[in-house]
Amino acid sequence: MGHGNSKSGECSRTSSSSSPSSRVARLRQKLHDRRHRKRDGKQTTHSKLLHSDDFAGIALVNLISAEMKLKDKWLACISFGEQTFRTAISDHTSKPAWNSEKKLLLERNGPHIARISVFETNRVSKNNVVGYCEIDLFEFLTRDSDSDCEVFDLLDPSSPDLVVGSIAVSCSVEDPVETEKGFARRILAIVDYNEDGMLSFSEFSDLINAFGNQLASNKKEELI
């Protein structure tokens, strides 16, 4: 799965001897199982995956922590497609902990390789990249494991055969229902001019007019 080997411990080990069809089957089964557990009140975490025929959703990637070979102040960046996100800067340590979650849009025909870079940042070598790894998020999400977490080797960018540390990463998929709710909240907030958390009729009318849907406009008139 990308560069670097995953290690056993608190996080799981990757199994790479599976075909794309078997990965999709596991993906579909995991989503089915987790949804049933959630309905039974036994599962409150995010769903593991998406519809196998139309793979799209929000991947929740958490840069948890790292173990480096020297003490410094550290930050991590994750690049995915044209997007790059960074963590906060850690304390002066050899074991930085960020627990920084980023949301990445996954699509069937879109990017699926995430590159994580770890930088040392101090007065002498500010934001100097020390190690990196690359992770195939599709493989991460469809691997044969119940754990969302793995530990990856960080490779020296000037000598890829040299391991300079390791980083713990978790990845899951946001529940599609939560994705829809979040999108709706962002849309509604645009016309919530007084920011009171509710839409007046005039604010609601502006929202309907912005979409230009005649049927919706007719329904709006029925509310008057």
C-alpha positions as CSV (number, residue, x, y, z in Angstrom):
1,M,0.0,0.0,0.0
2,G,2.0,3.0,-1.2
3,H,5.5,3.5,0.1
4,G,6.7,2.0,3.4
5,N,5.5,-1.0,5.3
6,S,2.8,-1.0,7.9
7,K,3.8,-2.4,11.3
8,S,2.0,-4.4,13.8
9,G,1.1,-3.1,17.2
10,E,-1.9,-0.9,18.1
11,C,-2.5,-0.5,14.4
12,S,-3.1,-3.4,11.9
13,R,-1.0,-5.0,9.3
14,T,-2.0,-4.7,5.6
15,S,-2.9,-7.7,3.6
16,S,-2.1,-7.0,-0.1
17,S,-2.9,-10.4,-1.6
18,S,-6.4,-9.6,-2.7
19,S,-8.0,-8.8,-6.1
20,P,-9.9,-5.6,-6.8
21,S,-13.2,-7.6,-6.9
22,S,-12.6,-9.1,-3.5
23,R,-11.7,-5.7,-2.0
24,V,-15.0,-4.2,-3.3
25,A,-16.9,-7.2,-1.8
26,R,-15.3,-6.5,1.6
27,L,-16.0,-2.8,1.2
28,R,-19.7,-3.5,0.6
29,Q,-19.9,-6.0,3.4
30,K,-18.2,-3.7,5.9
31,L,-20.6,-0.9,5.2
32,H,-23.6,-3.3,5.5
33,D,-22.3,-4.7,8.9
34,R,-21.5,-1.3,10.4
35,R,-24.9,0.1,9.4
36,H,-26.7,-2.8,11.1
37,R,-24.6,-2.4,14.2
38,K,-25.3,1.3,14.2
39,R,-29.1,0.7,14.0
40,D,-28.8,-1.7,16.9
41,G,-27.1,1.0,19.0
42,K,-23.8,-0.8,19.1
43,Q,-21.9,1.4,16.6
44,T,-21.4,5.1,16.8
45,T,-18.2,5.6,14.7
46,H,-18.1,6.5,11.0
47,S,-19.0,4.0,8.4
48,K,-16.2,2.2,6.7
49,L,-17.3,2.5,3.2
50,L,-19.4,3.5,0.2
51,H,-21.5,2.0,-2.6
52,S,-19.3,-0.3,-4.6
53,D,-20.8,0.7,-8.0
54,D,-20.3,4.4,-7.5
55,F,-17.3,4.9,-5.2
56,A,-17.5,8.4,-3.9
57,G,-17.5,9.9,-0.4
58,I,-15.5,11.8,2.2
59,A,-12.5,10.0,3.6
60,L,-11.6,11.0,7.1
61,V,-7.8,10.8,7.4
62,N,-6.3,11.3,10.8
63,L,-2.6,12.0,11.2
64,I,-2.3,10.6,14.7
65,S,1.4,10.6,15.7
66,A,4.9,9.8,14.6
67,E,8.1,8.4,16.0
68,M,11.3,10.1,14.7
69,K,15.0,9.4,15.3
70,L,15.7,12.9,16.8
71,K,14.0,15.5,18.9
72,D,12.6,18.6,17.2
73,K,9.4,20.5,16.6
74,W,7.4,18.6,13.9
75,L,4.5,19.2,11.6
76,A,3.0,16.9,9.0
77,C,1.4,17.7,5.6
78,I,-0.9,15.5,3.6
79,S,-1.2,16.2,-0.2
80,F,-4.1,14.7,-2.1
81,G,-4.8,15.7,-5.7
82,E,-4.5,19.5,-5.8
83,Q,-5.2,19.9,-2.0
84,T,-2.6,20.1,0.8
85,F,-3.4,20.2,4.5
86,R,-1.1,20.6,7.5
87,T,-1.1,19.8,11.1
88,A,-0.2,22.1,14.0
89,I,3.4,22.2,15.1
90,S,4.3,19.8,17.9
91,D,6.3,20.3,21.0
92,H,10.0,19.6,21.0
93,T,10.0,15.8,21.0
94,S,10.9,12.7,19.1
95,K,7.3,11.4,19.3
96,P,5.1,14.2,18.0
97,A,1.3,13.7,18.5
98,W,-1.1,15.7,16.3
99,N,-4.4,13.8,16.1
100,S,-5.3,16.0,13.2
101,E,-8.2,14.9,11.0
102,K,-8.6,16.0,7.4
103,K,-11.5,15.4,5.0
104,L,-10.6,14.3,1.5
105,L,-13.0,13.7,-1.4
106,L,-12.7,10.2,-2.8
107,E,-14.2,9.5,-6.3
108,R,-13.9,6.4,-8.5
109,N,-12.0,8.2,-11.2
110,G,-10.3,10.8,-9.0
111,P,-7.0,10.8,-7.1
112,H,-6.5,8.0,-4.6
113,I,-2.8,8.4,-3.5
114,A,-2.1,10.5,-0.5
115,R,1.4,11.7,0.2
116,I,2.3,12.5,3.8
117,S,5.4,14.5,4.5
118,V,6.8,15.2,8.0
119,F,8.8,18.4,8.5
120,E,11.2,19.5,11.2
121,T,10.7,23.1,12.0
122,N,13.2,25.2,14.0
123,R,15.3,28.3,13.6
124,V,18.1,26.5,11.8
125,S,16.1,24.4,9.3
126,K,12.6,25.8,9.2
127,N,10.1,23.4,7.5
128,N,12.7,21.0,6.2
129,V,11.1,17.7,5.0
130,V,12.6,14.8,6.9
131,G,10.5,11.8,5.8
132,Y,7.5,10.9,3.7
133,C,5.2,8.0,2.8
134,E,2.5,7.5,0.1
135,I,-0.8,5.7,0.9
136,D,-3.3,4.4,-1.6
137,L,-6.5,5.3,0.2
138,F,-8.7,2.9,-1.8
139,E,-6.5,0.0,-0.7
140,F,-6.5,1.4,2.9
141,L,-10.2,1.4,3.1
142,T,-10.8,-2.0,1.4
143,R,-8.1,-4.0,3.2
144,D,-9.0,-7.1,5.1
145,S,-8.8,-5.6,8.6
146,D,-11.2,-4.4,11.3
147,S,-8.8,-1.6,12.4
148,D,-8.9,1.9,10.9
149,C,-5.3,2.5,11.9
150,E,-1.9,1.6,10.5
151,V,1.7,2.6,11.1
152,F,3.8,3.5,8.0
153,D,7.5,3.8,7.5
154,L,8.7,7.4,6.7
155,L,11.3,7.4,4.0
156,D,14.2,9.8,3.5
157,P,13.3,12.0,0.4
158,S,16.9,12.0,-0.8
159,S,17.4,8.3,-0.2
160,P,14.1,6.3,-0.4
161,D,15.7,3.1,0.9
162,L,16.5,4.9,4.3
163,V,13.8,4.7,7.0
164,V,13.9,7.9,9.1
165,G,10.8,7.2,11.3
166,S,7.2,6.1,11.3
167,I,3.8,7.7,11.3
168,A,0.4,6.3,12.6
169,V,-2.5,7.1,10.3
170,S,-6.2,6.2,10.5
171,C,-8.7,6.3,7.7
172,S,-12.4,5.8,7.5
173,V,-15.3,7.1,5.4
174,E,-17.8,9.6,6.7
175,D,-21.3,8.3,6.9
176,P,-23.1,9.5,3.7
177,V,-26.0,10.8,5.8
178,E,-23.6,13.0,7.8
179,T,-22.0,14.2,4.5
180,E,-25.5,15.3,3.3
181,K,-26.3,17.0,6.6
182,G,-23.0,18.9,6.6
183,F,-23.7,20.0,3.0
184,A,-27.2,21.2,3.9
185,R,-25.9,23.1,6.9
186,R,-23.3,24.9,4.8
187,I,-26.0,25.8,2.1
188,L,-28.4,27.1,4.7
189,A,-25.8,29.1,6.5
190,I,-25.2,31.1,3.3
191,V,-28.6,32.9,3.6
192,D,-28.7,32.9,7.5
193,Y,-27.8,36.6,7.3
194,N,-28.3,37.4,11.0
195,E,-26.5,34.1,12.1
196,D,-29.2,33.1,14.5
197,G,-29.2,29.5,13.4
198,M,-32.7,29.8,11.8
199,L,-34.0,30.9,8.5
200,S,-36.7,33.6,8.3
201,F,-39.1,33.4,5.4
202,S,-37.2,36.1,3.5
203,E,-33.9,34.3,4.0
204,F,-35.6,31.0,2.8
205,S,-37.0,32.9,-0.2
206,D,-33.5,34.1,-1.2
207,L,-32.2,30.5,-1.0
208,I,-35.0,29.2,-3.2
209,N,-34.6,32.1,-5.7
210,A,-30.8,31.4,-5.9
211,F,-31.5,27.8,-7.1
212,G,-34.0,29.1,-9.7
213,N,-36.2,26.0,-9.4
214,Q,-39.7,26.9,-10.6
215,L,-41.4,24.0,-8.8
216,A,-39.7,25.1,-5.5
217,S,-40.7,28.7,-6.2
218,N,-44.3,27.6,-6.6
219,K,-44.2,25.6,-3.3
220,K,-42.7,28.7,-1.6
221,E,-45.7,30.8,-2.7
222,E,-48.0,28.2,-1.1
223,L,-46.4,29.0,2.3
224,I,-47.4,32.6,2.1
